[in-house]
Amino acid sequence: MPAQAATADTQAEPCPIRLSINRELPTPFTCTCSTEAIQQGAVWGTDTYTDDSGLCRAAVHAGAIPSAGGRVTVLRVAGRPLYIGSRRNGIQSDDYGAYSDSIRFQAR
């Protein structure tokens, strides 16, 4: 029975494309990024991202998951006056000005 519990624990729901679609969703939460989901959405920021960034693309950029996808834990954090873009892990993020809501990823 403990093996079944461990298996169930490793399964997480698919991640939303972006967290801005539901700002009431409590965080932290863990979800799974597929390789297809990593191809979706633009990314704004580095380490801290606008919450309308492609969640899975941002997770790869942050180094929270590999480019093949995987489980990621998402945290909601306060907005910032400025987001600086960069190129990391094969993903280009862009600069963005002031934005009300941000996300970060919990280290594995």
N, C-alpha and C positions, 0 to 999 in steps of 0.2 A: 503493500500500500504506500509506503513512503516514496517509492519510485514513481508512482502515478501522480502524487502530489508535486514532485519535482518537475515532471513533464508538463503538468497543467500550469505551473508557475512560469515556465519558459515561454508560454504562448501569450502574446499580447495582441490587441486589436490593431488593425492598420492605422497608421498615422493620418490625420487630416492633411490636406494639401497645404493649408496654412492655418495658423492658430487664430487669425483675425476673424474667421468665420463664426467663432463662438467665444467671445471674450469672457463669458461666464463659466467656461469649463475650468474646473479647479486644477491647479498644478501643485506639486509635480505630478506628472503621469507618465507612464511608460507605454510606448506603442512600437509598432514594427514598420520599418521602411523597406519597401520592395525596390528592386533595381529600376522598375518603371517610375516609381514615385520620386526617385532621386533626379530624374530628368525633368521634373515639373517645377515651374515657378522661378522667378528671379530671386536674387539674394541681395539684401542690403545690410552692410555692417561686417564686423569681424569680432568674433567671440560673443558679442551681444548684437542681436539682429532685430530689425523691425518685425512685428508679429505677422505682417502680411508677406514676409519672405516665404519662399518654398521651404517648408519645414524640413523635409528630408534632404534637400540640396544643402541647406544651411548646416544640417547635422554632419554631412560629409565634409563641408568646408571647415567646420570647427574641429574635425578629427574625432567626433563622438562615435561615428560608425565608419566602417570601410565603404569604398565605392560599390561594393556588392550588396550593401544594405545591411539591415540588422535591427536590433532593439535599441531604442534610445529613450532617455528620460528627459522630459521637457520641463523647464521652469519658466514661469512668467515673472518678469522683472519690470521695473519702472521704465518709462520712455526716456529718451536721451535728447539732448540738443543737437547732436551730430553723430552720424554713423560713418565710419571710414571703411571703404572697401579694400579688398586685397585678393590675391590669387593664392589659393591653398588647396592641396589635395585634388588638383585638377578642376576646381570650381572657381570661377571669377565672381566675386561679390562687388557691389557698387557702393559708392558714397551716397548718403541721403541726409537731408536736413532734419530738423526737429520732427519727432514722431512720438505719439502718445503712449504706445505699448511696445514692449520688447520681450524677446525670448532668449534664453540661454540653455545650454545642455549640461546635465550633470555628468561629471567624469565617471568613467566605468571603474 
